[in-house]
């Protein structure tokens, strides 16, 4: 119990201040629900929020994987040719600089107004950090390793497969840690705007019908999933990173 309080006292303090402000200032539930009301909503419908949370988490994970695979392929192509690097730089920067809300109508027109667009939105969030970090990792080879492969007569493809890609794995793990939480939030925004299944749609419906406790419950569930994704990816990075950095 003491360890729990030492770790989470800021969160408990924030919740206490939230409850005190709502109660003492007589804030209407239509403006901001009390934390007890949100907790009651979550406790009253645990299966619903778990099911909808898994839906959002599933599309976010699919987007994370798709974005990572695409980024690895692009980084490998750039590793082979400097011309590919020049060709990829500006499109990737343009995508990164454009808000995901502005990209979604274009993506939806191409892929359709369904879960594919939600997955694509999460993938787009992943591409830039993963591409940048993996491309840097492909060039961060152990000292002298490139000379050894050259002496052995290894071709470019062999060096990529046996040397460059393993060297880039620590950077890939960092990119996945950075992108994991953002993918959940990107999926939430896409579901909110598209009206597909998941926590984003639930938030939109609850907000539109002035059920603020349900809207906050959906938002807090998404926040918990985003935090859990970040912590899990950080643990995976710590475990596998030691192996590939050794």
Legacy VTK file of the C-alpha trace (Angstrom):
# vtk DataFile Version 3.0
C-alpha trace
ASCII
DATASET POLYDATA
POINTS 246 float
0.000 0.000 0.000
2.841 2.371 0.851
4.518 1.633 -2.474
1.242 2.272 -4.312
0.796 5.635 -2.590
4.419 6.637 -3.261
3.990 5.933 -6.966
0.491 7.227 -7.621
-0.061 10.008 -5.079
-0.063 12.728 -7.787
-2.869 10.925 -9.620
-4.845 10.440 -6.396
-4.334 14.108 -5.504
-5.581 15.169 -8.939
-8.698 13.013 -8.600
-9.324 14.415 -5.118
-9.023 18.004 -6.338
-11.311 17.186 -9.255
-13.983 15.777 -6.912
-13.628 18.693 -4.486
-13.950 21.296 -7.237
-17.028 19.669 -8.750
-18.682 19.321 -5.335
-17.786 22.679 -3.799
-18.355 24.747 -6.951
-21.595 22.889 -7.724
-20.465 22.199 -11.280
-23.281 20.732 -13.348
-22.799 17.190 -14.619
-23.474 18.431 -18.156
-20.314 20.570 -17.858
-18.018 18.139 -16.044
-18.972 14.900 -14.323
-17.590 14.044 -10.906
-14.954 11.303 -10.763
-17.330 9.197 -8.680
-19.889 9.374 -11.505
-17.250 8.314 -14.044
-16.138 5.490 -11.761
-19.762 4.369 -11.378
-20.158 4.375 -15.161
-17.038 2.219 -15.595
-18.049 -0.130 -12.775
-21.581 -0.458 -14.130
-20.507 -1.396 -17.672
-17.087 -3.075 -17.446
-17.743 -5.538 -20.252
-18.831 -2.813 -22.646
-15.758 -0.647 -22.126
-13.454 -3.673 -22.195
-14.960 -4.818 -25.507
-14.823 -1.376 -27.087
-11.324 -0.809 -25.726
-10.107 -4.044 -27.286
-11.592 -2.922 -30.611
-9.664 0.350 -30.484
-6.525 -1.406 -29.267
-6.780 -3.953 -32.080
-6.910 -1.400 -34.876
-4.165 0.643 -33.193
-1.936 -2.447 -33.033
-2.693 -3.248 -36.671
-1.736 0.308 -37.624
1.441 0.128 -35.560
2.523 -3.091 -37.263
1.581 -1.865 -40.735
3.393 1.430 -40.223
6.482 -0.313 -38.850
6.649 -2.774 -41.756
6.215 0.005 -44.299
8.878 2.111 -42.580
11.375 -0.774 -42.527
10.824 -1.354 -46.240
11.287 2.340 -47.027
14.376 2.578 -44.820
15.869 -0.485 -46.503
15.240 1.066 -49.915
16.886 4.297 -48.787
19.847 2.281 -47.466
20.390 0.839 -50.932
20.214 4.145 -52.795
20.777 7.819 -51.861
18.311 8.721 -54.600
15.613 6.833 -52.715
16.468 8.853 -49.613
15.962 12.114 -51.486
12.711 10.856 -53.003
11.281 9.774 -49.646
12.282 12.737 -47.498
9.753 15.335 -48.625
6.659 13.080 -48.874
7.298 11.685 -45.396
7.883 15.154 -43.951
4.696 16.394 -45.634
2.662 13.575 -44.113
4.180 14.202 -40.695
3.543 17.947 -40.881
-0.101 17.532 -41.921
-2.585 17.019 -39.051
-4.115 13.568 -39.077
-7.575 15.176 -39.067
-6.780 16.796 -42.425
-5.404 13.561 -43.896
-8.326 11.384 -42.893
-10.832 12.576 -45.555
-8.265 11.841 -48.268
-7.461 8.418 -46.831
-11.164 7.641 -46.403
-11.892 8.469 -50.039
-9.194 6.017 -51.090
-9.752 3.176 -48.600
-13.397 3.648 -47.648
-15.244 4.825 -44.562
-14.510 1.777 -42.438
-11.863 0.241 -40.194
-9.237 0.299 -42.950
-9.063 4.079 -42.674
-8.705 3.837 -38.888
-5.804 1.390 -39.305
-4.233 3.635 -41.946
-4.501 6.651 -39.614
-2.631 4.780 -36.897
-0.052 3.618 -39.457
0.599 7.162 -40.676
1.392 8.237 -37.113
4.002 5.464 -36.969
5.786 6.021 -40.272
7.881 9.127 -39.620
9.551 8.252 -36.284
10.062 4.633 -37.320
11.508 5.524 -40.708
13.865 8.114 -39.244
15.119 5.886 -36.435
15.426 2.713 -38.507
17.255 4.572 -41.291
19.729 5.888 -38.699
20.078 2.407 -37.192
20.868 0.838 -40.552
23.919 3.094 -40.764
25.001 2.730 -37.135
27.005 -0.444 -37.709
29.392 -1.908 -35.129
32.934 -0.663 -35.616
34.829 -2.729 -38.165
31.864 -4.925 -39.080
31.469 -3.424 -42.555
35.139 -4.151 -43.304
34.719 -7.768 -42.198
31.743 -8.262 -44.506
33.624 -6.577 -47.353
36.619 -8.896 -46.882
34.283 -11.898 -46.904
32.822 -10.686 -50.201
29.290 -10.216 -48.901
26.894 -8.508 -51.268
24.663 -5.560 -50.447
21.632 -7.741 -49.780
23.613 -10.020 -47.462
24.996 -7.039 -45.563
21.504 -5.626 -45.194
20.065 -8.915 -43.945
22.870 -10.027 -41.644
24.438 -6.745 -40.540
22.383 -3.596 -41.051
18.940 -4.883 -40.054
20.123 -6.473 -36.770
22.022 -3.253 -35.994
18.806 -1.249 -36.495
16.662 -3.315 -34.109
17.434 -1.169 -31.003
16.326 1.917 -32.931
13.222 0.066 -34.137
12.306 -0.750 -30.541
12.674 2.922 -29.609
10.403 3.896 -32.509
7.751 1.388 -31.447
7.861 2.735 -27.892
7.397 6.281 -29.171
4.590 5.342 -31.570
2.630 2.845 -29.456
0.749 5.409 -27.371
0.211 7.737 -30.333
-1.344 4.911 -32.360
-4.073 4.428 -29.759
-4.852 8.151 -29.788
-4.816 8.255 -33.605
-7.245 5.327 -33.723
-9.465 7.080 -31.169
-9.580 10.276 -33.244
-10.289 8.324 -36.438
-13.122 6.395 -34.785
-14.540 9.647 -33.431
-14.593 11.322 -36.837
-15.522 8.252 -38.889
-18.200 6.868 -36.577
-16.817 3.338 -36.755
-16.825 0.965 -33.792
-14.602 1.534 -30.775
-14.069 4.024 -27.986
-13.930 6.989 -30.359
-17.443 6.326 -31.613
-18.660 5.752 -28.046
-17.188 9.094 -26.994
-18.896 10.860 -29.899
-22.287 9.276 -29.173
-22.083 9.966 -25.443
-20.994 13.555 -26.018
-23.776 14.135 -28.540
-26.412 12.903 -26.080
-24.875 14.880 -23.171
-23.919 11.733 -21.237
-20.700 13.263 -19.991
-19.923 10.493 -17.511
-19.976 7.938 -20.342
-17.868 10.211 -22.548
-15.262 10.632 -19.821
-15.328 6.898 -19.134
-14.512 6.209 -22.788
-11.749 8.834 -22.741
-10.223 7.431 -19.550
-10.327 3.910 -20.977
-8.450 5.126 -24.045
-5.938 6.910 -21.814
-5.398 3.727 -19.808
-4.867 1.722 -22.999
-2.438 4.303 -24.360
-0.454 4.300 -21.119
-0.432 0.505 -20.978
0.790 0.303 -24.588
3.641 2.673 -23.794
4.673 0.803 -20.637
4.526 -2.572 -22.381
6.562 -1.360 -25.344
9.107 0.167 -22.950
9.478 -3.166 -21.177
9.896 -4.992 -24.491
12.506 -2.448 -25.527
14.416 -2.933 -22.268
14.357 -6.734 -22.628
15.237 -7.069 -26.299
17.453 -3.989 -26.440
19.986 -5.563 -24.097
20.256 -8.573 -26.411
20.887 -6.622 -29.605
23.127 -4.026 -27.985
25.355 -6.678 -26.450
LINES 1 247
246 0 1 2 3 4 5 6 7 8 9 10 11 12 13 14 15 16 17 18 19 20 21 22 23 24 25 26 27 28 29 30 31 32 33 34 35 36 37 38 39 40 41 42 43 44 45 46 47 48 49 50 51 52 53 54 55 56 57 58 59 60 61 62 63 64 65 66 67 68 69 70 71 72 73 74 75 76 77 78 79 80 81 82 83 84 85 86 87 88 89 90 91 92 93 94 95 96 97 98 99 100 101 102 103 104 105 106 107 108 109 110 111 112 113 114 115 116 117 118 119 120 121 122 123 124 125 126 127 128 129 130 131 132 133 134 135 136 137 138 139 140 141 142 143 144 145 146 147 148 149 150 151 152 153 154 155 156 157 158 159 160 161 162 163 164 165 166 167 168 169 170 171 172 173 174 175 176 177 178 179 180 181 182 183 184 185 186 187 188 189 190 191 192 193 194 195 196 197 198 199 200 201 202 203 204 205 206 207 208 209 210 211 212 213 214 215 216 217 218 219 220 221 222 223 224 225 226 227 228 229 230 231 232 233 234 235 236 237 238 239 240 241 242 243 244 245
